[in-house]
Amino acid sequence: MTLTINTNISAIIAERNLNNATNRLNKSLERLTTGFKINSASDNAAGYSIADMWTTQISSLEMAADNASMGGDLLTTAEQTYGLLTSHLQRVRDLAVQAANGTFGSTSLKAIQAEIAARLKEVSRISANAEYNGIKLMSYTEDSKYTGVTENGIDLQVGLYANDDSVINLGVDLFKNASISGLFYGKSYTEGTTTKQISTYMDAAANSKITSYKYNSDDGYEIFAAACSKLKLSQVTEDEDTGKKTYEYVLQDNKDDGPEQMIGFIDMAIDDISKRVTKIGASQKRIESALSAIDVQSQNTISSLSTLRDTDVAEESSKYIQAQILQQASATLLSTANQTPSIALNLI
């Protein structure tokens, strides 16, 4: 190598290697302090894009899991509330069976009627107030509004995409009106060759004392309870100041209008609720399955993201030490190289 003063090739080489070692040292320092080996697109352009996609998917999967859990909580609320309704209706049925026995006088039957009316009112109250996060769970009808339930029921978003495979549908049948009106209005059943209409026995109990009534009203509860208790209205009076009604009853004189017939309608209501609860159980199993699938997908995506993006601390520490040694060596050698041109003075 020629000896020159204006151009110090050794110093240039040492400086370049010092810069390279410093850059590698800085890169290792960045990776060790952030924990990521991909900190910018320049580190790995394709990997940076894939990591962003996986990060988005992981976040969405976490939200899907929350959605599924909330759907499960909604169904649990509905199931437990239906359990309350069933307990009231079972008691109403027991009382109707009791009233059907010929050993009870009018006083006992009026006591039975009073309890039945109270329980019917409680069924309507519970169903009207059953809700989850503002969604009415037992109030849907074709004409209902603002219940939070559509004609297609409720869709749970438990996947990543806007398609049917990412949705669990909770059918509208789960949320139909479960008040006394919803459970009994217009109901009929066939016994032998005879079709029995609930309106027939309700009207017989009303005894023309009330000609127009709603099932979800004091009149409706009283008449329904009377039909279950072998009673019929004899007089209805209304307080002019308070509007409160007083109902008086007498025994029915037609054996075909007794509680025996009403038991069939009560059984229909209990069966209706039982079918809803069965569907709730099936939907809960689907939600549990969705949660398991989300967990598997999320865990594997997180594992893949870690492999792609996370720093191998052991490996990077070795690179850091190597770059540090090279930096120090390059700095020392650059200092020596900078002194080389001074040797030329010895030749002058």
C-alpha positions as MATLAB code, in Angstrom:
seq = 'MTLTINTNISAIIAERNLNNATNRLNKSLERLTTGFKINSASDNAAGYSIADMWTTQISSLEMAADNASMGGDLLTTAEQTYGLLTSHLQRVRDLAVQAANGTFGSTSLKAIQAEIAARLKEVSRISANAEYNGIKLMSYTEDSKYTGVTENGIDLQVGLYANDDSVINLGVDLFKNASISGLFYGKSYTEGTTTKQISTYMDAAANSKITSYKYNSDDGYEIFAAACSKLKLSQVTEDEDTGKKTYEYVLQDNKDDGPEQMIGFIDMAIDDISKRVTKIGASQKRIESALSAIDVQSQNTISSLSTLRDTDVAEESSKYIQAQILQQASATLLSTANQTPSIALNLI';
ca = [
       0.000    0.000    0.000;
       1.344    3.449   -0.881;
       2.010    5.946    1.875;
      -0.002    9.156    1.336;
      -0.983   12.192    3.374;
      -4.094   13.518    1.606;
      -5.903   10.179    1.468;
      -5.872    7.855    4.488;
      -7.410    4.603    3.195;
      -6.870    2.808    6.502;
      -8.785    5.492    8.376;
     -11.638    5.354    5.827;
     -11.909    1.567    6.210;
     -11.835    1.808   10.002;
     -14.415    4.604    9.974;
     -16.766    2.596    7.744;
     -16.510   -0.432   10.007;
     -17.002    1.780   13.077;
     -20.215    3.150   11.547;
     -21.412   -0.365   10.710;
     -20.684   -1.602   14.217;
     -22.429    1.436   15.724;
     -25.498    0.872   13.531;
     -25.653   -2.796   14.525;
     -25.203   -1.799   18.170;
     -28.047    0.726   17.941;
     -30.291   -1.802   16.206;
     -29.623   -4.420   18.879;
     -30.201   -1.823   21.584;
     -33.556   -0.888   19.992;
     -34.648   -4.528   19.754;
     -33.646   -5.289   23.327;
     -35.395   -2.228   24.764;
     -38.632   -2.584   22.733;
     -38.749   -6.382   22.824;
     -39.521   -6.405   19.089;
     -37.202   -7.394   16.288;
     -39.498   -5.626   13.791;
     -39.825   -1.997   14.867;
     -40.338   -0.393   11.471;
     -41.183   -1.450    7.945;
     -37.499   -1.142    7.001;
     -36.656   -3.996    9.368;
     -38.874   -6.458    7.497;
     -41.443   -4.963    5.116;
     -43.477   -8.129    4.590;
     -43.223   -9.119    8.259;
     -44.314   -5.636    9.351;
     -47.488   -5.923    7.250;
     -48.249   -9.449    8.483;
     -47.673   -8.415   12.111;
     -50.124   -5.524   11.716;
     -52.741   -7.880   10.266;
     -52.294  -10.399   13.072;
     -52.416   -7.661   15.722;
     -55.747   -6.492   14.287;
     -57.088  -10.049   14.266;
     -56.063  -10.635   17.882;
     -57.832   -7.464   18.999;
     -60.953   -8.442   17.063;
     -60.884  -11.960   18.512;
     -60.757  -10.503   22.025;
     -63.844   -8.423   21.227;
     -65.577  -11.455   19.682;
     -64.912  -13.379   22.905;
     -66.457  -10.522   24.895;
     -69.466  -10.571   22.550;
     -69.930  -14.306   23.035;
     -69.622  -13.982   26.826;
     -72.234  -11.221   26.886;
     -74.520  -13.369   24.753;
     -74.112  -16.168   27.272;
     -74.955  -13.796   30.121;
     -78.061  -12.634   28.246;
     -79.237  -16.208   27.799;
     -78.532  -17.059   31.429;
     -80.637  -14.080   32.501;
     -83.481  -15.230   30.251;
     -83.232  -18.846   31.412;
     -83.346  -17.984   35.095;
     -86.250  -15.595   34.558;
     -88.171  -18.246   32.647;
     -87.565  -20.473   35.643;
     -89.427  -17.942   37.812;
     -92.334  -17.853   35.364;
     -92.507  -21.640   35.331;
     -92.620  -21.805   39.123;
     -95.573  -19.383   39.184;
     -97.439  -21.248   36.440;
     -96.827  -24.597   38.138;
     -98.358  -23.170   41.300;
    -101.324  -21.883   39.285;
    -101.752  -25.376   37.841;
    -101.595  -26.920   41.326;
    -104.265  -24.522   42.519;
    -106.459  -25.288   39.493;
    -106.133  -29.005   40.222;
    -107.034  -28.290   43.832;
    -110.064  -26.242   42.791;
    -111.234  -29.035   40.521;
    -111.768  -31.228   43.578;
    -115.363  -31.132   44.752;
    -114.488  -30.843   48.450;
    -113.982  -27.065   48.511;
    -116.701  -24.532   49.246;
    -116.992  -20.998   47.861;
    -114.832  -19.459   50.579;
    -111.933  -21.801   49.838;
    -112.345  -21.330   46.091;
    -112.261  -17.548   46.472;
    -108.985  -17.889   48.385;
    -107.607  -20.051   45.566;
    -108.828  -17.491   43.014;
    -107.097  -14.655   44.865;
    -103.735  -16.445   44.875;
    -104.029  -17.396   41.213;
    -104.812  -13.783   40.258;
    -101.784  -12.558   42.215;
     -99.504  -15.101   40.543;
    -100.796  -14.261   37.077;
    -100.114  -10.605   37.717;
     -96.591  -11.470   38.852;
     -95.957  -13.460   35.666;
     -96.812  -10.408   33.556;
     -94.762   -8.108   35.791;
     -91.666  -10.314   35.665;
     -91.850  -10.782   31.895;
     -92.316   -7.047   31.308;
     -89.266   -6.194   33.418;
     -86.970   -8.960   32.169;
     -84.157   -7.269   30.284;
     -80.436   -7.363   29.667;
     -78.492   -4.214   28.853;
     -81.675   -2.469   27.731;
     -82.919   -5.425   25.639;
     -86.353   -6.711   26.595;
     -86.073  -10.477   26.880;
     -89.754  -11.464   27.028;
     -91.727   -8.693   25.356;
     -91.398   -9.203   21.597;
     -94.514   -9.192   19.423;
     -94.857   -8.456   15.721;
     -96.114   -4.988   16.643;
     -93.663   -4.285   19.442;
     -91.108   -1.480   19.209;
     -87.994   -0.508   21.079;
     -87.476   -3.935   22.661;
     -84.014   -4.371   21.145;
     -85.140   -7.563   19.400;
     -85.813   -7.662   15.642;
     -88.001  -10.042   13.685;
     -84.875  -12.160   13.182;
     -84.042  -12.238   16.887;
     -80.557  -11.210   18.053;
     -77.267  -11.786   16.224;
     -74.107  -12.384   18.251;
     -70.916  -11.359   16.417;
     -68.492  -14.084   17.467;
     -66.097  -14.078   14.500;
     -63.785  -11.806   12.545;
     -65.839  -11.195    9.443;
     -69.197   -9.826    8.317;
     -70.696  -13.130    7.208;
     -73.013  -15.815    8.539;
     -70.095  -17.974    9.663;
     -69.118  -15.296   12.193;
     -72.607  -14.941   13.691;
     -74.702  -16.952   16.141;
     -78.378  -16.110   15.772;
     -80.664  -16.223   18.791;
     -84.094  -16.844   17.292;
     -86.976  -14.497   17.966;
     -88.941  -17.334   19.623;
     -86.673  -16.986   22.659;
     -87.870  -13.429   23.239;
     -91.578  -13.568   22.460;
     -94.099  -12.031   24.828;
     -94.228  -14.158   27.989;
     -96.918  -12.171   29.795;
    -100.320  -13.734   30.457;
    -101.494  -12.263   27.162;
     -98.524  -13.639   25.266;
     -98.805  -17.087   26.801;
    -102.589  -17.540   26.696;
    -104.377  -15.156   24.334;
    -106.112  -16.986   21.476;
    -104.886  -20.389   22.619;
    -106.771  -23.594   21.886;
    -106.217  -27.340   22.115;
    -108.022  -30.456   20.989;
    -109.295  -33.040   23.429;
    -110.724  -36.039   21.655;
    -112.795  -34.579   18.852;
    -113.492  -31.311   20.653;
    -111.467  -28.136   20.171;
    -111.327  -26.031   23.312;
    -110.852  -22.254   23.079;
    -109.615  -20.376   26.134;
    -111.948  -17.490   25.313;
    -114.920  -19.815   25.893;
    -113.988  -20.398   29.527;
    -112.823  -16.841   30.151;
    -116.129  -15.458   28.862;
    -118.062  -17.958   30.959;
    -116.190  -16.770   34.066;
    -116.813  -13.132   33.107;
    -120.532  -13.988   33.103;
    -121.326  -10.927   30.956;
    -120.339   -8.678   33.871;
    -117.278   -7.618   31.890;
    -117.675   -7.819   28.133;
    -114.367   -6.312   27.034;
    -111.133   -7.033   28.826;
    -107.402   -7.423   28.227;
    -105.540  -10.436   29.527;
    -102.802   -8.184   30.969;
    -105.168   -6.209   33.179;
    -106.836   -6.546   36.560;
    -110.010   -7.652   34.782;
    -108.095  -10.266   32.825;
    -106.258  -11.649   35.858;
    -109.476  -11.848   37.881;
    -111.439  -13.567   35.106;
    -108.637  -16.025   34.313;
    -108.269  -16.889   38.001;
    -112.029  -17.324   38.353;
    -112.108  -19.733   35.423;
    -109.354  -21.753   37.151;
    -111.253  -21.724   40.466;
    -114.735  -22.902   39.442;
    -116.080  -19.362   39.959;
    -117.786  -16.705   37.887;
    -118.325  -13.012   38.399;
    -121.588  -12.008   40.072;
    -120.876   -8.305   40.422;
    -118.182   -5.748   39.631;
    -118.201   -2.340   41.278;
    -115.827    0.569   40.701;
    -114.954    3.312   43.148;
    -115.726    6.638   41.538;
    -112.826    8.399   43.274;
    -110.028    5.857   42.965;
    -111.244    3.795   40.022;
    -110.446    0.635   41.976;
    -112.704   -2.301   41.157;
    -114.209   -4.797   43.560;
    -115.042   -8.243   42.241;
    -117.606  -10.624   43.703;
    -118.012  -14.260   42.705;
    -120.417  -17.164   42.831;
    -119.888  -20.827   41.999;
    -120.144  -21.858   38.379;
    -123.190  -23.951   37.574;
    -121.790  -25.555   34.420;
    -119.395  -28.425   35.036;
    -117.931  -27.941   31.557;
    -116.666  -24.453   32.444;
    -114.480  -25.468   35.385;
    -110.760  -25.549   36.133;
    -110.379  -28.950   34.440;
    -110.439  -27.228   31.071;
    -108.104  -24.413   32.120;
    -105.435  -26.928   33.195;
    -104.893  -27.770   29.536;
    -104.128  -24.147   28.677;
    -101.759  -23.842   31.637;
     -99.942  -26.955   30.405;
     -99.588  -25.327   26.992;
     -97.988  -22.248   28.559;
     -95.585  -24.312   30.663;
     -94.652  -26.338   27.569;
     -94.096  -23.115   25.594;
     -91.640  -21.876   28.219;
     -89.970  -25.290   28.400;
     -89.339  -25.209   24.632;
     -87.827  -21.738   24.913;
     -85.499  -22.873   27.703;
     -84.455  -25.902   25.623;
     -83.516  -23.592   22.753;
     -81.626  -21.375   25.188;
     -79.617  -24.396   26.333;
     -78.736  -25.282   22.743;
     -77.661  -21.690   22.044;
     -75.532  -21.650   25.193;
     -73.690  -24.743   23.949;
     -73.011  -22.990   20.644;
     -71.634  -19.982   22.507;
     -69.373  -22.215   24.621;
     -68.110  -23.831   21.414;
     -67.520  -20.409   19.850;
     -65.522  -19.288   22.886;
     -63.345  -22.401   22.687;
     -62.738  -21.822   18.972;
     -61.875  -18.172   19.605;
     -59.394  -19.187   22.318;
     -57.666  -21.660   19.988;
     -57.483  -19.169   17.124;
     -56.322  -16.351   19.365;
     -53.612  -18.412   21.069;
     -52.186  -19.653   17.777;
     -52.254  -16.194   16.217;
     -50.483  -14.740   19.262;
     -47.875  -17.517   19.051;
     -47.288  -16.811   15.351;
     -47.044  -13.077   16.018;
     -44.496  -13.689   18.759;
     -42.378  -15.838   16.456;
     -42.482  -13.195   13.742;
     -42.078  -10.034   15.797;
     -40.654  -10.657   19.262;
     -36.968  -10.350   20.002;
     -34.968  -13.448   20.870;
     -33.214  -11.840   23.843;
     -30.437  -14.456   24.048;
     -29.572  -14.114   20.373;
     -29.844  -10.325   20.332;
     -27.740  -10.003   23.476;
     -24.937  -11.877   21.717;
     -25.234   -9.576   18.716;
     -25.209   -6.564   21.031;
     -21.969   -7.693   22.727;
     -20.425   -8.499   19.348;
     -21.340   -5.061   17.950;
     -20.055   -3.394   21.122;
     -16.666   -5.159   20.824;
     -16.423   -4.330   17.122;
     -17.300   -0.705   17.852;
     -14.596   -0.428   20.480;
     -12.071   -2.194   18.256;
     -12.953   -0.025   15.268;
     -12.655    3.113   17.362;
      -9.211    2.039   18.598;
      -8.022    1.122   15.108;
      -9.389    4.350   13.653;
      -7.349    6.246   16.172;
      -4.259    4.279   15.079;
      -5.074    4.755   11.371;
      -5.353    8.490   11.882;
      -1.726    8.495   13.040;
      -0.414    6.652    9.940;
       0.147    9.756    7.719;
       2.473   11.142   10.382;
       4.949    8.390    9.470;
       5.567   10.280    6.200;
       7.284   13.032    8.211;
      10.057   10.619    9.022;
      10.892   10.408    5.304;
      11.346   14.148    4.858;
];
